[in-house]
């Protein structure tokens, strides 16, 4: 059956109510890794309000998906230069046709083949996603690709094994068996908890220095 544009539109639900169709994460390792990616970037970009992070959230890029029930749910994606607000899902045609600027898939036994092949082809040829990374929280397989022309080219690692993301303006690399962000200078982007601990350590050092000078800190 072929639908006219108006018939197709009439079949579509209210885009503001389109909920995510994604199921749970494959393991606690995958869940913790996803939470880490979100928390660190939110903290690093705490003064910005022009981005959206999708975590285990359905990305609707075609109205036809709703009819075919063929959904795509990247594990992690970021859209820059958009309004930062809660969403039930990311609906491209309700967001000025915007697609993710970067996608990170967390490999698992049940999804790795699709992530390395079908999804890579979809992101490269159809959706034209500028950057695509994948990471396996169990065996630490890590790769990244940048769209050059019409093809993905592998992103070369620096001397520390980290891959540069032009989208995030950060390195991605493995630290303590987790995928983490690093600044252009190579500093680890802290979690909120790590940042609080670092601030306390700095305060303690300053207090000790003042005591050494005979000054009791208040």
JORAHU-V79602 format. One record per pair of residues at least 24 apart in sequence whose C-alpha atoms are under 6 Angstrom apart, sorted by the first residue. I is the first residue (numbers start at 1). GAP is how many residues later the second one is. If there is no record, write none. Layout:
# JORAHU-V79602
i;gap
I;GAP
I;GAP
This chain:
# JORAHU-V79602
i;gap
19;69
19;70
20;37
20;38
20;69
21;37
22;36
40;151
49;35
50;31
50;32
50;33
50;34
51;28
51;29
51;30
51;31
51;33
52;26
52;27
52;32
53;24
53;25
57;32
58;31
59;31
60;30
60;31
60;32
61;31
75;30
76;27
76;28
77;25
77;26
78;24
101;28
101;29
102;29
102;30
103;29
104;28
104;29
104;30
105;29
106;28
106;29
106;30
107;28
107;29
